[in-house]
Amino acid sequence: MSATWAANPAQCRVGQEEENAPLILKANRYDQHETHCTFSSVMKRGATWRVKALCMVEGNKQSASFKLEVSGDTLTMDGRTLQRCR
């Protein structure tokens, strides 16, 4: 399972080497430009997932916690709304 999400349709066509690349979400990780996160914990409640992840951001290791909500073709990630790329 993999889906690509972006703020607008034009962003869907941007390559991962670009700063404004779309977010690629998989079952156990997400990638976006120079951010790569592997999920260490995922708790689902309804349409909401609370995720803890270990991330590599521009070469630096970081821990992260965030909330994902999916409704149809819309993904909300900590208040940021993205649309599914087609």
N, C-alpha and C positions, 0 to 999 in steps of 0.2 A: 504494500500500500504506500503510495506516494502521491502528494498533491503539491502544486505550486500555487502560491498566493502572492498577490500584489495589491498596491494601493490603487492602481488604475490599469486599464488594459495595455497601455504602452509599456509599462514596466515589465509585463510578462515576457516581452521579447528581449530584455536586457540580459546579457551574459553574466555569469557569476564573477567574472573578473572586474566588473564595474561596481562602483560604490553603491549605486541605487538598484542592485540586483533584486529579483523577487526572492521570497522565502520558500525554500523547498522543505516540506514537512513529511517525515516518514514516521513509521510506528514507534521508533525508538530514538529519533534524533531530528535535528533540523540544521540546515545550512543556509547561509545568506552572506555572500561576498566573503569577508574575512572572519566570519563568525561561524563556528562549528560546535554544536552542542549535542552531547549524548545524554539521554535521559537516564537518571539513576533511580527515580521513583515517579510513578504516575498513579494518581488517585482520581477515579472518575465518579462524578455525582451528577446524574442527569446528563445534560449536554455540556457539562463543564469538566475540564481536566485540570487538576493542580499538579504541576510538574516541578521536580527538582532535577537539575542537570549539571553536568560538568562540561564547561565550555572552554574553547580555545578562541580567544578574540585577539586578532592581530598579533598572534604568537604568544599571548599571555594566557595562562590557565586561570579560570575563574569558576566559582560556583554560582549558580543562578536558580531562582525560583520564580515561576510565572504561572499564569492562569490562561488556559485556552478554552474558548467557547465556539462551537460550530453551529450555525443555523443555515441550512441549505448551502448556498454558495458563498456564505460570509463567515470569515474567521475573525474573532476578536481575541487579541493577544495582549493582555494587560492594558486594555483601553485603546489599542491600535486596531483599526478595522481594515481588513484586507478582503479582496474578492478572489475567488478561485479562477485560475488561468485556464483557458480552454485551448 
